[in-house]
């Protein structure tokens, strides 16, 4: 059984990496690197789901799908939504716990 304090530390560590994730995503978007965007979205989808960030997981799923089959406009909209949710996670830090998970 994982102790609550340990989970809090894992969530805080994830939140501390978000700034770099946003920067990487912005660079990939500017370069129109759909493969890199899909890879990042897939990784973040799994991590956010594991940590209980359900809204972030949904944004990453949308971004991953848009990077595979969406128009440029759909990809940009999904990326902007994902960045917004990443910023919320960074500010909230422990947002997973407040989402009821």
N, C-alpha and C positions, 0 to 999 in steps of 0.2 A: 504494500500500500504506500502510495506517495503521500508525504506529509504536506499539509497546506503551505507551510513556510517555504518548502522546496519548490512547490508550484509557483508561488509568488515570485521567487527568484528567477525561475525559468521565464515567466511572463515578462518580468522586468528586463531580463537580458534580451529577449526578443524585441521589446519596445525600444531598447537602446540601439538596435541594428537598423531600425526603420529609416533613419535619415539616409544611410547608405543605399538602402533598397530603393528609396525614392529617386536618388541621384542616378543610380544605375538604370532604372526604368525610364527616366527622362532622356538619358543618353541613347538608349536603345530605341526609343520612340523617335527621337530626332534623326537617327540613322535608318529608320524604317526597318529595323532588324527584327522581323517577326519571329524568327526561330528563338532568338535570345529572350524576347518578350514572353513567348510561350513557355520557355524553360523556367524563367523567373516566376511567372504566374503559377505554374504547376507546383513549383517548390513552395511558394508562399501559401498556396491553397492548402497543401498538406499540413504545413506548420500551423497555419491559423486555425484550421479545423481541429487539430490535436490540442491546441491551447484554448479552444472555446471561443475564438473570435468569429462567430458565425457570419456577421455582416461582411467582414473582410474576406472570409472564405468565398462568399457569394460573389463579391467583386472580382476576386481572382479567377473564379470559374468563368465568369463573363469575359474577363480579359483573355484568358486562355482560349476560349472558344472564338473570340473575335480575332485573335492573332492567327488562328488556323483558317478561318473561313469568312471573316467579316470584311466589309468594305473599309477603306481608309478612315472614313468618318466614324464608323462603328468602333474601329480599333482605338481611335483617338478618344471617343466618348468613354469607352470602357477603361482606358488608361487614366483619364482624368478622374473618373469615379474611384478607381483603385487608389490613386495618389491621395485623393481626399480622405478615403477611409484609412490609409496608412498614416496620414497626418493625425487623424483622430486617435488612432491607437498609440502613436508616439506621445501625444499630449496626455491621454488618459492613463497610459501605462498599464494599469490593471483592468482595463475595460472588459476583458473576458469574464471576469467575475461579476461585473455589473450587468452583463448581458443575460444573466440567469443561468450560467453554466458552472 
